[in-house]
């Protein structure tokens, strides 16, 4: 159900205690005592101390399947009794009982609701700052029995569908709502933020939550022929008709949402010191205008040890890569999405805030043959300690890449598993050698960041796994490094026409 397309229903695995889901999966009801949050809300409105927070969420919630990552789709929520509710879309790691920075909803009081703690506000026409609940007035209040709220999502690009069948970064979605068939216009515009924070192609799923008012009882429309859309919007399909090309398996959705959530906790210094998992780091082999006259001196291959960095040069490299990949930062003071440091006369290392941006770089600017290789090259370290298995480029791949660079391509990328020995040594120095704890060994860093941000305790199973991993690491012998240099193997260019070879 979670990993296969074809199911549209409330997900019993993503509901809070206090929410009941019928066997048909299209009816959900909050069974908690509404008097608890109603009393808290009344006390807050009278200026008295109260357990009520500024959050628009008052009680439990529930999420629905499938998870969409492209196209134009719609679902509706029909109120079966007078209800106070939040209706919207959220990423896979958002808990049912909250609308956080990865959730976008329309409340029965007529306001939009999203926690803008980490990102600039994405509400259309909203000027709210960071770190607060965004509650812009959007439409008329609702909540009477019979009201039908429609939630629409539209990816302007192809979403999950691409020529290669893999996810393509084609821009974030637009989210809008309808009330009893009346269109209320675009509520959240994620297209402008997609390149800077990775919202492009982040899958979304339906999300309902109890608001401050009567407990909800709803029907999910657009999920099946037995509950069709009551007010279908032109150009949008019912969510129950989600295509294979726009479907995202739940496990993939969790990985992408986790990547974004963890990346927002990273500071700029983490990128410049490469204190992040290997899967976020690529080696760049430079050419063209990034390497004036480099092909004229073949001895440059031997000059790695005598090379020194220049901050201005690193800044120019970073700007060039960001422009080529369309991942410019949102604002001037917003942390950069990538940091590039020259590691040698012809090479540089790039640290991407998001794993998805590293994958994009490999897809667009990878050496021939490397786009199909795991960008992380495994979960180990790429430092000089040899914590991950080396997998060097084949001579034909190296030759084809060098030919492209000689034709004017500014840079080509490859994962750390295929990086040069000099780049890996440089990475070890930047990370501080053995003082850097490899986050890829176990998902400790990601787990602790996520559980800390959500304010929940880590499960015993996670703690046990980390303890076992630490014990195993102490017993494991350290392998010797088998890294090779960046120079192509002898005769590697023999198959390349003479006119395309690097100058002697």
VOSE-186082 format. One line per field, with one value per residue (C-alpha): x, y, z; residue in three letters. Coordinates in steps of 0.05 Angstrom, whole numbers, plus 5000, padded with zeros to 4 digits. Layout:
N
px: X ...
py: Y ...
pz: Z ...
resn: ALA ...
end
This chain:
504
px: 5000 5056 5102 5053 5009 4934 4912 4877 4852 4867 4930 4918 4993 4993 4938 4940 4905 4837 4824 4784 4788 4733 4750 4735 4790 4751 4717 4755 4729 4761 4737 4774 4735 4731 4716 4790 4817 4753 4765 4838 4819 4767 4817 4868 4819 4802 4876 4880 4937 4922 4951 4930 4989 4993 4989 4926 4926 4885 4881 4897 4904 4908 4944 4924 4955 4980 5041 5043 5105 5080 5020 4955 4912 4855 4821 4761 4741 4666 4645 4594 4581 4598 4674 4736 4792 4856 4859 4921 4984 5048 5114 5121 5158 5107 5068 4992 4980 5018 5026 5100 5148 5135 5059 5012 4940 4874 4838 4764 4773 4792 4867 4925 4968 5041 5099 5152 5206 5261 5240 5217 5141 5113 5042 5020 5022 5046 5099 5107 5177 5210 5200 5125 5060 5036 4961 4943 4869 4856 4782 4715 4707 4676 4658 4584 4558 4558 4616 4665 4737 4780 4856 4893 4967 4999 5071 5088 5141 5140 5147 5170 5160 5222 5255 5298 5241 5276 5257 5272 5280 5229 5205 5162 5086 5030 4978 4908 4840 4766 4706 4639 4663 4689 4762 4801 4864 4937 4952 5024 5075 5134 5162 5202 5234 5247 5318 5343 5315 5300 5224 5226 5199 5188 5127 5063 5006 4937 4936 4879 4883 4835 4830 4803 4729 4682 4713 4715 4680 4696 4692 4751 4726 4764 4793 4748 4687 4644 4664 4677 4695 4635 4665 4719 4766 4781 4848 4856 4848 4821 4878 4851 4872 4945 4989 5050 5094 5070 5068 5124 5135 5129 5200 5227 5183 5210 5282 5271 5233 5285 5340 5307 5292 5363 5393 5357 5395 5462 5501 5545 5608 5586 5587 5655 5686 5650 5619 5563 5552 5593 5530 5526 5598 5624 5691 5691 5742 5749 5758 5742 5739 5746 5816 5852 5910 5907 5909 5974 6016 6013 6057 5997 5976 6035 6024 5970 6015 6039 5971 5940 5869 5842 5777 5758 5769 5727 5671 5672 5670 5612 5573 5586 5562 5500 5481 5492 5448 5396 5404 5414 5400 5332 5357 5423 5429 5402 5454 5482 5458 5529 5601 5658 5732 5788 5826 5880 5899 5845 5798 5750 5703 5631 5589 5514 5465 5415 5430 5381 5424 5485 5445 5423 5496 5514 5456 5472 5547 5571 5627 5599 5574 5573 5501 5479 5526 5506 5529 5551 5593 5569 5559 5631 5680 5719 5776 5846 5829 5796 5729 5692 5705 5740 5709 5753 5729 5741 5792 5737 5696 5757 5775 5705 5702 5769 5746 5685 5728 5775 5714 5696 5654 5668 5666 5647 5628 5637 5620 5672 5676 5708 5747 5822 5869 5890 5818 5804 5865 5845 5775 5806 5845 5784 5743 5796 5821 5798 5760 5705 5653 5624 5549 5538 5559 5490 5434 5449 5457 5393 5353 5375 5362 5293 5272 5301 5263 5199 5210 5200 5243 5284 5254 5291 5303 5343 5385 5399 5420 5468 5499 5509 5540 5590 5610 5619 5661 5710 5720 5727 5799 5815 5827 5886 5874 5876 5864 5895 5914 5872 5919 5886 5916 5967 5934 5866 5859 5876 5804 5790 5800 5863 5823 5785 5844 5871 5930 5998
py: 5000 5049 5031 5016 5063 5051 5063 5127 5129 5154 5119 5082 5084 5160 5177 5200 5168 5199 5192 5133 5112 5067 5003 5036 5086 5147 5166 5195 5221 5255 5219 5262 5305 5373 5407 5402 5447 5489 5509 5524 5567 5605 5619 5644 5691 5721 5733 5679 5628 5569 5507 5533 5553 5596 5535 5528 5453 5437 5362 5298 5291 5240 5236 5202 5164 5165 5210 5254 5284 5313 5330 5366 5332 5347 5316 5342 5337 5336 5354 5304 5347 5416 5414 5456 5430 5443 5415 5414 5379 5361 5324 5253 5268 5318 5288 5284 5329 5390 5436 5451 5482 5423 5429 5477 5483 5521 5528 5531 5601 5625 5631 5596 5558 5539 5543 5587 5571 5553 5583 5650 5649 5617 5643 5684 5758 5745 5789 5751 5739 5674 5637 5646 5616 5646 5657 5701 5712 5672 5656 5655 5614 5545 5488 5473 5404 5394 5442 5414 5438 5422 5418 5424 5416 5432 5419 5465 5416 5341 5320 5248 5235 5244 5217 5172 5150 5182 5243 5308 5375 5416 5466 5464 5461 5511 5495 5523 5510 5513 5520 5490 5494 5566 5574 5615 5622 5603 5596 5572 5583 5535 5548 5608 5571 5506 5519 5548 5499 5437 5440 5421 5351 5341 5295 5316 5278 5299 5321 5337 5362 5382 5458 5500 5482 5422 5354 5334 5279 5278 5240 5238 5253 5239 5175 5123 5117 5109 5179 5221 5294 5337 5400 5377 5433 5440 5412 5372 5297 5263 5241 5170 5171 5187 5160 5116 5172 5220 5170 5170 5109 5127 5106 5153 5210 5200 5203 5267 5302 5280 5307 5375 5376 5359 5406 5465 5452 5457 5522 5553 5531 5459 5464 5499 5448 5390 5367 5328 5259 5235 5230 5306 5316 5310 5320 5369 5364 5433 5456 5513 5583 5554 5530 5580 5547 5485 5437 5468 5441 5366 5372 5403 5332 5329 5396 5376 5378 5449 5478 5531 5558 5627 5649 5694 5636 5590 5642 5646 5571 5566 5619 5585 5517 5547 5583 5522 5480 5535 5529 5602 5620 5648 5712 5748 5726 5656 5599 5578 5513 5494 5509 5494 5493 5481 5419 5421 5456 5420 5395 5421 5391 5412 5405 5407 5423 5375 5305 5318 5375 5330 5279 5334 5354 5283 5276 5340 5345 5276 5239 5190 5130 5158 5183 5111 5102 5116 5188 5170 5111 5077 5104 5108 5164 5188 5213 5187 5133 5094 5086 5072 5026 5058 5050 5087 5110 5061 5087 5096 5139 5180 5190 5210 5260 5292 5298 5337 5383 5395 5416 5472 5440 5480 5422 5349 5316 5248 5218 5210 5135 5154 5215 5225 5208 5281 5305 5252 5272 5345 5327 5291 5354 5399 5353 5350 5280 5228 5280 5278 5226 5195 5209 5156 5099 5102 5153 5182 5254 5256 5218 5263 5326 5303 5277 5339 5386 5347 5344 5269 5214 5168 5098 5042 5006 5066 5071 4996 5000 5057 5019 4957 4999 5031 4964 4937 4996 4984 4912 4928 4935 4998 4982 5010 5063 5040 5108 5125 5192 5234 5222 5177 5107 5098 5090 5111 5164 5118 5108 5183 5218 5261 5325 5314 5296 5345 5385 5354
pz: 5000 5018 4961 4904 4864 4864 4935 4957 5029 5099 5124 5190 5201 5200 5249 5321 5379 5381 5307 5280 5207 5178 5141 5074 5088 5065 5131 5191 5257 5317 5379 5430 5479 5445 5511 5530 5474 5472 5545 5531 5472 5512 5567 5517 5484 5553 5567 5620 5627 5582 5551 5483 5439 5377 5335 5293 5310 5372 5372 5333 5258 5202 5135 5071 5013 4959 4959 4897 4865 4800 4757 4776 4828 4875 4935 4975 5048 5061 5132 5159 5220 5245 5249 5260 5216 5179 5108 5065 5041 5077 5068 5092 5157 5184 5242 5235 5295 5270 5210 5212 5162 5115 5116 5081 5103 5101 5168 5181 5209 5139 5149 5117 5166 5162 5211 5179 5229 5179 5113 5086 5083 5020 5026 4966 4987 5057 5089 5154 5179 5198 5263 5271 5250 5185 5188 5130 5117 5054 5047 5083 5146 5140 5186 5177 5162 5086 5071 5020 5020 4959 4962 4896 4879 4813 4792 4734 4710 4701 4773 4779 4705 4662 4601 4643 4688 4747 4787 4753 4788 4750 4802 4864 4864 4871 4925 4924 4955 4938 4983 4961 4889 4892 4875 4927 4885 4897 4972 4973 4918 4927 4858 4880 4938 4903 4880 4945 4997 4956 4954 4881 4871 4945 4947 4982 5014 5041 5113 5161 5233 5287 5295 5352 5351 5345 5333 5260 5222 5148 5083 5034 4964 4900 4929 4896 4851 4913 4935 4873 4873 4886 4854 4805 4783 4709 4690 4755 4765 4827 4872 4867 4793 4807 4751 4760 4734 4788 4845 4897 4942 5014 5031 4978 5004 5074 5050 5011 5067 5117 5072 5071 5145 5164 5112 5143 5208 5173 5179 5126 5163 5157 5082 5077 5125 5090 5155 5122 5092 5033 4989 4991 4965 4893 4861 4802 4746 4717 4646 4598 4628 4698 4680 4635 4600 4644 4586 4562 4619 4628 4690 4727 4745 4792 4827 4876 4937 4922 4910 4955 4957 4943 4976 4917 4869 4913 4913 4837 4831 4879 4842 4775 4800 4833 4769 4725 4771 4784 4860 4879 4952 4969 5000 5010 5082 5071 5077 5010 4978 4957 4974 4925 4945 4896 4917 4863 4798 4759 4813 4865 4917 4921 4985 4972 5027 4995 4970 4913 4887 4885 4846 4799 4788 4771 4723 4685 4691 4710 4677 4625 4662 4733 4735 4746 4805 4877 4890 4960 4940 5003 5072 5095 5097 5037 5078 5074 5124 5068 5101 5036 4978 4918 4849 4799 4731 4675 4624 4572 4620 4639 4566 4545 4602 4586 4514 4536 4578 4520 4478 4526 4581 4645 4694 4702 4768 4800 4868 4922 4907 4841 4865 4859 4917 4924 4931 4984 5023 5019 5044 5104 5121 5116 5159 5213 5201 5252 5292 5240 5258 5195 5195 5143 5190 5223 5214 5283 5262 5220 5273 5330 5290 5270 5339 5372 5325 5337 5412 5417 5447 5401 5398 5434 5368 5342 5404 5402 5330 5343 5402 5359 5303 5351 5378 5308 5287 5345 5322 5248 5222 5184 5110 5073 5021 4948 4918 4851 4823 4776 4717 4664 4656 4603 4535 4562 4507 4450 4432 4429 4363 4362 4352 4417 4461 4512 4485 4497
resn: UNK UNK UNK UNK UNK UNK UNK UNK UNK UNK UNK UNK UNK UNK UNK UNK UNK UNK UNK UNK UNK UNK UNK UNK UNK UNK UNK UNK UNK UNK UNK UNK UNK UNK UNK UNK UNK UNK UNK UNK UNK UNK UNK UNK UNK UNK UNK UNK UNK UNK UNK UNK UNK UNK UNK UNK UNK UNK UNK UNK UNK UNK UNK UNK UNK UNK UNK UNK UNK UNK UNK UNK UNK UNK UNK UNK UNK UNK UNK UNK UNK UNK UNK UNK UNK UNK UNK UNK UNK UNK UNK UNK UNK UNK UNK UNK UNK UNK UNK UNK UNK UNK UNK UNK UNK UNK UNK UNK UNK UNK UNK UNK UNK UNK UNK UNK UNK UNK UNK UNK UNK UNK UNK UNK UNK UNK UNK UNK UNK UNK UNK UNK UNK UNK UNK UNK UNK UNK UNK UNK UNK UNK UNK UNK UNK UNK UNK UNK UNK UNK UNK UNK UNK UNK UNK UNK UNK UNK UNK UNK UNK UNK UNK UNK UNK UNK UNK UNK UNK UNK UNK UNK UNK UNK UNK UNK UNK UNK UNK UNK UNK UNK UNK UNK UNK UNK UNK UNK UNK UNK UNK UNK UNK UNK UNK UNK UNK UNK UNK UNK UNK UNK UNK UNK UNK UNK UNK UNK UNK UNK UNK UNK UNK UNK UNK UNK UNK UNK UNK UNK UNK UNK UNK UNK UNK UNK UNK UNK UNK UNK UNK UNK UNK UNK UNK UNK UNK UNK UNK UNK UNK UNK UNK UNK UNK UNK UNK UNK UNK UNK UNK UNK UNK UNK UNK UNK UNK UNK UNK UNK UNK UNK UNK UNK UNK UNK UNK UNK UNK UNK UNK UNK UNK UNK UNK UNK UNK UNK UNK UNK UNK UNK UNK UNK UNK UNK UNK UNK UNK UNK UNK UNK UNK UNK UNK UNK UNK UNK UNK UNK UNK UNK UNK UNK UNK UNK UNK UNK UNK UNK UNK UNK UNK UNK UNK UNK UNK UNK UNK UNK UNK UNK UNK UNK UNK UNK UNK UNK UNK UNK UNK UNK UNK UNK UNK UNK UNK UNK UNK UNK UNK UNK UNK UNK UNK UNK UNK UNK UNK UNK UNK UNK UNK UNK UNK UNK UNK UNK UNK UNK UNK UNK UNK UNK UNK UNK UNK UNK UNK UNK UNK UNK UNK UNK UNK UNK UNK UNK UNK UNK UNK UNK UNK UNK UNK UNK UNK UNK UNK UNK UNK UNK UNK UNK UNK UNK UNK UNK UNK UNK UNK UNK UNK UNK UNK UNK UNK UNK UNK UNK UNK UNK UNK UNK UNK UNK UNK UNK UNK UNK UNK UNK UNK UNK UNK UNK UNK UNK UNK UNK UNK UNK UNK UNK UNK UNK UNK UNK UNK UNK UNK UNK UNK UNK UNK UNK UNK UNK UNK UNK UNK UNK UNK UNK UNK UNK UNK UNK UNK UNK UNK UNK UNK UNK UNK UNK UNK UNK UNK UNK UNK UNK UNK UNK UNK UNK UNK UNK UNK UNK UNK UNK UNK UNK UNK UNK UNK UNK UNK UNK UNK UNK UNK UNK UNK UNK UNK UNK UNK UNK UNK UNK UNK UNK
end
